[in-house]
Amino acid sequence: MMKYKTLIAACALAAAGFAVAAQAPEIERGRIDSMVAQVLQQADADPHAAHRPDGAAIRKEVTTQLQSFEVLKNAALKAGLDKDPEVQNQLKNLEAQFYASQYAAYLERNAEVSEADVRAAYDQQTRVIKLQQVQFDSPEAARAAQELLLKGMTFDELMKRYPNPEQQFTDFVSPQQLPPELAQIAGQMTRGQITRDPLPLNGKFYLFKLAAAERNPEAPPFDAVKRQLTQQAKQQKAQAQIEQLLQDNGIR
């Protein structure tokens, strides 16, 4: 008899204009845990974050957000959007992007990086160089100058023979500060080495000599950036695997 009275009371409240509160959808604990972990990971990666965010507060916000997603998802299904071809196309694209990013992260996590790899990256990124250069109007003129070097002329003598205002710049620079085409070559050069071929830059042709190379005196200690460099090395290895996979499948 009591349960019938309760039911009658509920009906009476509804009839009187009072709404009975609906129950929010239940969200699997694993889904909540996963999203909370993502939020905390992003917070940890933020260099401007003053302190770690409140985990309990984030969990509550995440739960509410996932519940909102579920309510709206169910409404979308009820409206028949899962039968809409355009919606399905977008869903397939999002799914492909999701799995692609997950695979990239998987490769990065499992990439093996040695201490030697990390130290080589440190040496490369903290290296500063001093370049000497001679400028020509044509590649033929530059190759004629190379013949003079082969006959015994020093690079300093060549600079005096073909002077230009840019030769006054004698500071050390990081290879990353140079134009990309020059940075790639200069980053591999050893002290005293001269570029093998004339390098075209801004309508001119240049011969370069690596006059000096040293570690940037303002570079942070290796141990201070080891973790960051290790992550970068992992990312580079993962990217190389991705590039090879794309090439093997007829892309790029």
C-alpha positions as a printed NumPy array, in Angstrom:
array([[  0.   ,   0.   ,   0.   ],
       [  2.874,   2.362,   0.86 ],
       [  4.436,   2.187,  -2.622],
       [  1.125,   3.098,  -4.221],
       [  0.842,   6.136,  -1.968],
       [  4.361,   7.198,  -3.028],
       [  3.487,   6.839,  -6.698],
       [  0.274,   8.836,  -6.227],
       [  2.25 ,  11.553,  -4.446],
       [  4.758,  11.749,  -7.298],
       [  1.97 ,  12.029,  -9.852],
       [  0.345,  14.731,  -7.787],
       [  3.581,  16.738,  -7.676],
       [  3.966,  16.453, -11.435],
       [  0.373,  17.492, -11.958],
       [  0.947,  20.47 ,  -9.718],
       [  3.779,  21.657, -11.971],
       [  6.745,  20.242, -10.049],
       [  9.388,  18.35 , -12.121],
       [ 10.996,  15.246, -10.697],
       [ 14.793,  15.582, -11.019],
       [ 16.268,  13.248, -13.645],
       [ 19.208,  11.022, -12.783],
       [ 22.494,  12.029, -14.442],
       [ 23.987,   9.24 , -16.577],
       [ 26.573,   6.971, -14.982],
       [ 30.066,   7.258, -16.451],
       [ 32.522,   4.375, -16.265],
       [ 35.288,   5.025, -13.748],
       [ 37.959,   4.217, -16.311],
       [ 36.749,   6.972, -18.651],
       [ 36.844,   9.513, -15.837],
       [ 40.3  ,   8.361, -14.724],
       [ 41.613,   8.644, -18.279],
       [ 40.355,  12.176, -18.814],
       [ 41.546,  13.359, -15.38 ],
       [ 45.006,  11.968, -16.184],
       [ 45.033,  13.9  , -19.464],
       [ 44.109,  17.161, -17.757],
       [ 46.785,  16.705, -15.067],
       [ 49.375,  15.786, -17.679],
       [ 48.638,  18.974, -19.614],
       [ 48.886,  20.987, -16.396],
       [ 52.265,  19.422, -15.567],
       [ 53.534,  20.308, -19.037],
       [ 52.547,  23.975, -18.666],
       [ 55.734,  25.904, -17.767],
       [ 53.654,  28.828, -16.454],
       [ 51.636,  26.751, -13.973],
       [ 52.308,  27.966, -10.427],
       [ 51.062,  24.815,  -8.699],
       [ 49.464,  21.452,  -9.437],
       [ 45.674,  21.774,  -9.81 ],
       [ 43.197,  20.277,  -7.313],
       [ 42.635,  16.681,  -8.421],
       [ 39.259,  16.361,  -6.675],
       [ 37.928,  19.527,  -8.297],
       [ 39.146,  18.4  , -11.725],
       [ 37.529,  15.002, -11.234],
       [ 34.201,  16.671, -10.467],
       [ 34.45 ,  18.927, -13.526],
       [ 35.459,  15.998, -15.748],
       [ 32.549,  13.899, -14.509],
       [ 30.091,  16.71 , -15.239],
       [ 31.574,  17.24 , -18.678],
       [ 31.408,  13.547, -19.596],
       [ 27.84 ,  13.339, -18.314],
       [ 26.969,  16.34 , -20.495],
       [ 28.551,  14.643, -23.483],
       [ 26.497,  11.511, -22.857],
       [ 23.233,  13.444, -22.592],
       [ 23.926,  15.328, -25.808],
       [ 25.128,  12.168, -27.562],
       [ 21.914,  10.364, -26.662],
       [ 19.909,  13.343, -27.889],
       [ 21.848,  13.288, -31.168],
       [ 21.165,   9.574, -31.633],
       [ 17.504,  10.112, -30.846],
       [ 17.434,  12.837, -33.502],
       [ 18.859,  10.33 , -36.006],
       [ 22.197,  12.077, -36.563],
       [ 23.956,   8.704, -36.592],
       [ 22.13 ,   8.076, -39.894],
       [ 23.283,  11.369, -41.435],
       [ 26.016,  10.652, -44.074],
       [ 27.884,  13.916, -43.388],
       [ 27.946,  13.214, -39.656],
       [ 29.296,   9.73 , -40.34 ],
       [ 31.999,  11.135, -42.637],
       [ 33.139,  13.525, -39.921],
       [ 33.08 ,  10.723, -37.365],
       [ 35.3  ,   8.539, -39.564],
       [ 37.737,  11.423, -40.037],
       [ 37.893,  12.059, -36.291],
       [ 38.423,   8.36 , -35.646],
       [ 41.304,   8.242, -38.143],
       [ 42.917,  11.322, -36.584],
       [ 42.512,   9.876, -33.098],
       [ 44.166,   6.562, -33.921],
       [ 46.917,   8.333, -35.879],
       [ 47.787,  10.498, -32.861],
       [ 47.625,   7.498, -30.549],
       [ 50.021,   5.563, -32.774],
       [ 52.437,   8.506, -32.879],
       [ 52.345,   8.666, -29.078],
       [ 52.888,   4.884, -28.921],
       [ 55.989,   5.13 , -31.115],
       [ 57.315,   7.997, -29.   ],
       [ 56.807,   6.113, -25.736],
       [ 58.576,   3.023, -27.068],
       [ 61.442,   4.765, -28.857],
       [ 64.831,   3.745, -27.465],
       [ 67.255,   6.606, -26.917],
       [ 70.788,   6.072, -25.65 ],
       [ 72.874,   8.378, -23.487],
       [ 75.1  ,   8.941, -26.51 ],
       [ 72.089,  10.068, -28.58 ],
       [ 71.09 ,  12.603, -25.942],
       [ 74.619,  13.955, -25.53 ],
       [ 74.957,  14.293, -29.306],
       [ 71.716,  16.293, -29.366],
       [ 73.022,  18.463, -26.519],
       [ 76.29 ,  19.12 , -28.344],
       [ 74.398,  20.   , -31.519],
       [ 71.94 ,  22.372, -29.861],
       [ 74.522,  24.176, -27.731],
       [ 77.071,  24.559, -30.52 ],
       [ 77.906,  28.033, -31.8  ],
       [ 80.008,  28.707, -34.869],
       [ 81.872,  31.477, -36.629],
       [ 81.64 ,  31.541, -40.421],
       [ 83.745,  33.305, -43.032],
       [ 82.288,  33.882, -46.484],
       [ 82.969,  35.118, -49.972],
       [ 80.167,  36.336, -52.239],
       [ 79.818,  35.949, -56.001],
       [ 77.297,  36.947, -58.648],
       [ 77.292,  33.563, -60.392],
       [ 78.115,  29.921, -59.6  ],
       [ 80.76 ,  30.015, -62.323],
       [ 82.607,  32.836, -60.542],
       [ 82.403,  30.901, -57.269],
       [ 83.858,  27.768, -58.881],
       [ 86.669,  29.83 , -60.397],
       [ 87.46 ,  31.024, -56.867],
       [ 87.506,  27.424, -55.685],
       [ 90.204,  26.74 , -58.25 ],
       [ 92.288,  29.465, -56.614],
       [ 91.891,  27.704, -53.257],
       [ 93.001,  24.439, -54.802],
       [ 96.099,  26.19 , -56.134],
       [ 97.068,  27.299, -52.624],
       [ 95.298,  30.584, -51.972],
       [ 94.065,  30.833, -48.378],
       [ 90.464,  31.629, -47.592],
       [ 91.523,  34.871, -45.883],
       [ 93.312,  35.904, -49.082],
       [ 90.204,  35.016, -51.084],
       [ 88.084,  37.215, -48.806],
       [ 90.424,  40.144, -49.431],
       [ 90.249,  39.519, -53.166],
       [ 86.42 ,  39.438, -53.143],
       [ 85.414,  41.757, -50.263],
       [ 81.811,  42.5  , -49.299],
       [ 80.176,  44.278, -46.317],
       [ 78.851,  41.016, -44.851],
       [ 82.404,  39.927, -44.075],
       [ 82.441,  42.424, -41.205],
       [ 80.097,  40.177, -39.221],
       [ 82.412,  37.928, -37.2  ],
       [ 80.296,  36.975, -34.167],
       [ 79.542,  33.426, -33.062],
       [ 76.031,  32.286, -34.014],
       [ 73.931,  29.205, -33.478],
       [ 73.364,  27.248, -36.714],
       [ 69.624,  27.473, -35.967],
       [ 69.861,  31.256, -36.478],
       [ 71.045,  30.843, -40.063],
       [ 68.862,  30.428, -43.17 ],
       [ 67.648,  26.797, -43.293],
       [ 69.692,  25.83 , -46.343],
       [ 72.873,  27.198, -44.732],
       [ 72.045,  25.872, -41.256],
       [ 71.813,  22.313, -42.555],
       [ 75.26 ,  22.523, -44.146],
       [ 76.995,  24.533, -41.423],
       [ 75.681,  22.22 , -38.719],
       [ 77.655,  19.349, -40.239],
       [ 80.876,  21.215, -41.008],
       [ 84.076,  20.795, -39.006],
       [ 86.509,  23.546, -38.129],
       [ 88.463,  24.746, -41.175],
       [ 86.127,  23.067, -43.643],
       [ 84.951,  24.955, -46.752],
       [ 81.617,  24.343, -48.456],
       [ 82.025,  21.918, -51.328],
       [ 79.579,  23.655, -53.678],
       [ 78.605,  27.321, -54.065],
       [ 75.489,  27.995, -51.981],
       [ 72.787,  30.217, -53.536],
       [ 71.313,  32.756, -51.106],
       [ 69.196,  35.8  , -52.014],
       [ 70.349,  35.873, -55.633],
       [ 74.047,  35.56 , -54.763],
       [ 76.402,  32.58 , -54.513],
       [ 78.613,  31.96 , -51.506],
       [ 81.566,  29.929, -50.361],
       [ 81.674,  29.447, -46.59 ],
       [ 84.431,  28.383, -44.239],
       [ 83.847,  27.246, -40.669],
       [ 86.427,  29.376, -38.885],
       [ 85.609,  28.285, -35.313],
       [ 83.156,  26.226, -33.286],
       [ 82.58 ,  26.003, -29.543],
       [ 79.888,  25.4  , -26.933],
       [ 77.699,  28.364, -26.15 ],
       [ 79.001,  29.664, -22.791],
       [ 75.407,  30.551, -21.828],
       [ 74.095,  27.037, -22.5  ],
       [ 72.437,  25.281, -19.535],
       [ 74.215,  22.267, -18.002],
       [ 73.533,  18.905, -19.639],
       [ 71.73 ,  17.498, -16.6  ],
       [ 69.357,  20.472, -16.538],
       [ 68.033,  19.735, -20.04 ],
       [ 68.645,  15.99 , -20.288],
       [ 64.976,  15.091, -19.797],
       [ 63.824,  17.581, -22.422],
       [ 66.459,  16.443, -24.908],
       [ 65.554,  12.8  , -24.328],
       [ 61.92 ,  13.572, -25.146],
       [ 62.949,  15.46 , -28.261],
       [ 65.104,  12.54 , -29.395],
       [ 62.186,  10.16 , -28.885],
       [ 59.93 ,  12.448, -30.916],
       [ 62.473,  12.587, -33.738],
       [ 62.786,   8.794, -33.845],
       [ 59.012,   8.412, -33.839],
       [ 58.677,  10.958, -36.64 ],
       [ 61.304,   9.122, -38.694],
       [ 59.323,   5.879, -38.313],
       [ 56.131,   7.65 , -39.356],
       [ 57.817,   9.162, -42.415],
       [ 59.114,   5.733, -43.434],
       [ 55.682,   4.141, -42.938],
       [ 54.038,   6.815, -45.088],
       [ 56.666,   6.363, -47.792],
       [ 56.204,   2.587, -47.733],
       [ 52.488,   3.155, -48.327],
       [ 52.915,   5.485, -51.29 ],
       [ 52.647,   8.792, -49.443],
       [ 55.377,  11.463, -49.786]])
